[in-house]
Amino acid sequence: MKKELSEIETLKRIVLQAGEIVREGYRSRKEIRHKGTVDLVTQYDVETEKYLLNALADAFPGYALVGEESYDGTYDLERAIYIDPIDGTANFVHGIPHLAISLGLWEAEVPRLAVVYNPILDELFWAERGAGAWLGEERLRVSEDAVLQNALIATGFPYAKVDRGPEYRWVVEAFSTLLPRIQDFRRLGAAACDLAYLTRGIFAGFYEIDLKPWDVAAGILLVQEAGGTVSNLEGRPYRFGDKGIVAGNPEIHQRLLEQLPQYTNNQ
């Protein structure tokens, strides 16, 4: 009799299969279009999401499927799987292997299962609520560094930067404030990967504004299960729709909150 896979093993199987599409696309000619001035999408984003939607609908009936390339609704959902088919599409287009498929399963506004898979580097991060965060079979913990000056911090830039409005000015102010107080920044272009690397202790902290649920739904659980802390810019529990997200080991998370500017539309 065939043994039925657990939910997390089912998610991992689905994302590994989707990774074959991404790997093929990474080596192939791409059809590129712009969703915004600097926001790209390729046929492989669409094809990967289509595969994920079909596979997840069969495996997880009763869950809303919130995909980056297809969903156009609210995030006030009781049971949902948040899907980023290729987080880091610009990297994918330019041949930079910092990208991932990200799946985060949430219930009642709480993350329960997470998978972040980089099919180019074959890195499979996963977490199950209450059971830890893992890279394959290796259990993960955030760094223990408590000194902000020693911390390598990951961040990203919002697409709205092109308007040079309040988002752009906030990013510049945050950079100016933090750069002398940390070891250095890394801006690698895929929030799901940044949060996953935080769980390995590669990064001690992470912050960004204007992210979507599919960018962070899996990474939030990975960080929490690796002993890290996640909040909005005010230090309250992060909710989809909050302007900014801050994550790190508990000490660096607090130091970031103390240094990062608050966001206002008048910046």
C-alpha positions, 0 to 999 in steps of 0.5 A, a space after each residue: 500500500 502506497 504511503 500518503 505524503 504529509 502536507 509538507 512533503 507534498 509541498 516539497 514534491 510540487 516545488 521540486 517539480 516546478 523547479 524543472 520548469 525554472 531550470 529549463 527557462 534559466 538556460 533558455 531564450 526568454 520572452 520578456 514583458 514589463 508589468 511596470 517600468 522595471 517590473 519584469 515577467 517572462 513566459 516561465 513565470 507564467 508557466 511555472 505559476 500555471 503548473 503550481 496552481 494546478 498541482 496545489 488545487 489538486 493537493 490542497 482543496 479548500 485553500 485560496 491560491 494567491 499567485 503573483 501573476 494571476 491573483 487579483 483580490 484581497 488578502 483577507 483569507 482564512 486559508 490560502 497558499 501564497 505563490 511566487 513562481 519566480 522571486 527574483 525575475 530580474 536575476 532570472 532574466 540576467 542569469 544571476 542564480 539568486 532566485 526562488 520558487 516560494 510557497 507559503 501556506 497560511 491559516 487564520 493569518 498564521 503561517 503553517 507551512 513554507 517552502 523556498 526552493 532555488 532550483 539553480 543552486 538546488 537549495 530547498 528551504 522548508 519549515 513546518 510550524 512548531 517543527 523548525 526550519 530546514 535546508 534539506 536535512 540540516 536544521 537552521 538557526 539565525 545568527 547569534 551576533 548581537 552587535 549591529 556594527 558586525 551585522 550583514 544586512 539584506 534589503 531590496 528596493 521598491 519598484 516605486 523608486 522610479 517615481 522618486 517619491 516617498 518610497 525612494 526617499 525612505 530607502 535613501 534615508 534608511 541607507 544613509 542612517 544604517 550604512 555607517 552602523 552595520 558591517 555592510 549591505 547586500 541587495 540581491 534581488 529576491 526577498 524569499 532568498 534573503 529571508 531564507 539566508 537569514 535562517 542560515 545566519 548568512 544575514 543577521 537582518 533584513 528589511 524592505 518596503 512595498 513587498 507583496 504577500 507572495 514575496 514573504 509568506 514563506 520566508 516569515 515562517 522560515 525565520 520564525 522557526 529558525 529563532 528569528 523575529 519578524 515585524 512591521 516598521 513599528 515593531 508590531 506583528 507583520 500583516 500583509 499590507 503593512 508598508 515595511 517588514 523587518 526581520 532578524 535574530 532578536 537582537 539585530 531585529 531590535 537594533 534595526 527597529 531603533 535605527 530605521 526611519 518611520 515611513 510617511 507619505 510626506 517624506 
